[in-house]
Amino acid sequence: MVFSAFAQISLWGVLAAAAFGFVFGGVYFGALVPKYYAIALGREAMPAAKLDMLTILGPFVCNVVMIVTTAAIMRMIGIVSLTDALALGLVIGVGYLLAMCMTIAINPNFPRPFTYTMVNAPYFLVSSLVTSAVLFLLQ
């Protein structure tokens, strides 16, 4: 049952959700919150880091893994409505993504872990909700 769910995943759904995540991430982190992100990391006095292949492709690949995992979970638990898909997106967004973001930020390298989580929370929550909706609609 677990591995057969992966065979039932819509490639179009994964591609559409990945495209959304890439564009939304670029707009969100590149235009909407870079100042607050720097503050959360204690780097507000430093020049912005230059983008390279790792900082562009790394999050994209990780997002694709999360999208495929979400799609498999949707198949395994039998999501049958958009409401169910959005509920799953909310559970994943809050229960895994936000909680993991906070867990990662609670260490000496993050001077403001709560600020860091609050800066990232909207991206993870919106991304999870849209991913779940897109995967359901394009299944």
Secondary structure, 3 states (H helix, E strand, C coil): CHHHHHHCCCHHHHHHHHHHHHHHHHHHHHHHCHHHHHHHCCCCCCCCCCCCHHHHHHHHHHHHHHHHHHHHHHHHHCCCCHHHHHHHHHHHHHHHHHHHHHHHHCCCCCCCHHHHHHHHHHHHHHHHHHHHHHHHHCC
